[in-house]
Amino acid sequence: MPGMHGVVLVTGMPGAGKSTVTRLVAERLPRSARLGGDEVNQLIVNGFVWALGEPADEAARQVELLHRNLCALANNFVDAGFTPLIDAMIPSRAKLDFFLDLLSPRQLLFIVLTPGIEVCRHRNEIRDPAERFDFDGYDALEADMHREFGDTGWWFDTSALTPTQTADRIIAEAHHRARVS
């Protein structure tokens, strides 16, 4: 499909739809790979510390390791002719710049799913308990992301769309709306 070349990085708050949408987009592309941050983190068998866990320095080290691994996988897939879709929480411009550096010179399409705080809370609450992400910092995270990213990438309000409609729009519009350099 035209326009879906390079790496597609999809972020958003917990419950925004990152995992669902990246899976649906990947299923529609002729050569694609879905790289989920949660799944890559599960490669750590012992010693895992989640991003907001303790000790904080180890959590930060493991987040950097996750991002390096996601970029390495994405680079390998792009170089083999696949479109990788990364599903990851990217909370700051510094983290996005880290991805840009590691993915260079490959094209990056950056999409921030923004269905709104109440939609994210609701979606997270109705998830299977094993998949739920207990999080109460939606307001601060939303403000931080707006401050950090400004108008970088495609801020995509999906509140009135189904996951299928969201995936279809990403395929049709991401090339024009989500480019980052």
N, C-alpha and C positions, 0 to 999 in steps of 0.2 A: 504494500500500500504506500502510495507516495507520501512523503513528509514525515514518516516515522523512522528516520535514520538517526544513528547516534544513540545516546543514553537518555532514557526518560527517568527522571528522578521525581517521585511523587511523595509529598509530605503533607502534613496537617496534624491537627490535634488528635488525641486518642478518640476513636469513634468517627473520624471524618470519612472513613471509607477507603483508606489507602490499600489495604490487603484485598478487599473485594474488587476494587476498580482495577488495580494492576493485574489481577488474575484475569478479569474479563477482557482487558485490552490485549494482554498476551495471547489469550485464546483466539482473538480475531486476526492477529498478524501471522503472515505465512512463516516467518522465522523469528522466534522470540524466546526470551527467558525471563522468568519472574524471580527477582532476587529480594527476598524478604529479610529485613533486618532481624526480626524475631527468630526466623529459622536459622540464619547464620549464627546468631548468638547461641543457639542450642547445640552448636558443634562443640562448645566448651562443656566437657563432662564434669570436671571438678574445679572449683575455685571461681565460678561465675559470680560477678557482682553486677547487679542491674544499674542502669545509668544514674539513678538517684540514690543508690545504695551507699553503704559504708564498707570499708574506708573510702572516702571520696577520691583520693588520689588513684586508687585501684579502679574505681568506677570510671574515672576519666580515661585511664590507660586502656581499659577494655572498650570504651566507646570509640577511641581512636583506632584500636585494632579492628573493631567492627567496620568502621568506615573504610579503612585500608583494604580489608577483605572484600567488601562490596565493590569498591572501585577496581580491584584486581580482577574479580570475576567479570564485572561489566566490560572492562577492557578486553579480556579474552573473548567474550561473546561478540562484541562489536567487531573485533579483528577477524572473527570467523564468520561474519556475515549475519549475525543475529541482532535483533533489537532488544537490549536488556531493559527491563522495567524495574527500577529499584523502589522498594517500599521501605521508607525509613523516616524517623523523626529527625528533622534538621531544624534546630531551634534558633540558629543565629547565622549571620552573614559570614562569620569566621568559619563555621562548619561548612557552609556552602562553598566558600573559597577553597577549603581543604579538598572538597570533591572536585572542584574545577581544576585545581593543580594536578591531582592524581589522574584525572580523566583526560587531560590535555594530550594531544590536540583534538581529541574527539569532540563532536558536537554534544552539548547538553541541553535537554529540554527540561525545565524546572516548573513543576506544577504544585501549587499549594491549594489543597482542597479546603474550602471554607464554607461548610454548610451552616455554621453558627454554633455557638456554645451549647444552646439547649438541644439541638439536634445531636451533637456529639455526645452530650451527657446521656441522652435517651438511648442512643445506639449502644453506648458502652454498657448501660444498665441492663439492656435486654439480651446481651451476649450470654453465651454459655459461661458459667462461672470460671471454667478453666481458661477461657479466652479473655476474660474481663481484665481491664487495666485499671486498677484502683488509683484514681487521680483526682485531686481536687483543686488543681492550679490552673483551670481553664482560663479564667480572666487574665491572670498575669501572663500566661503563655501567649494568648492572643495579642495582648498589648506588646509583648516583647517581639513577637514575630513581625508585627506591622512596623515597629520601630527599626528592627534589624534589616528587613528585606525591602522596605519601601514598596516600590512597584516592580521589583525584580521578579522575572518569571510571569507565570499566569496564575493570578489569584482567581480561582474558579469556585463560584458560589454554586454548590450542588444541592442546596436545600430543597428545591422544587423538582429535582430530577431523580429518577430511579438509577440504580447502579448501571443498568444497561444503557440508559440514555447518557449517563456520564461517560461511560466507556466510548460510546459512539462519537460523542463530541470531542473527546480527547483525540481519537484517531483522525477526525476531520479537521481539527483546529490547532492542535498542539504545535505543529511545525511553524505556524505563523504567530502564535500567542505566547509560547513558552521558551523561546530561545534565550540563552544566557551566554554571555562571553566574559 
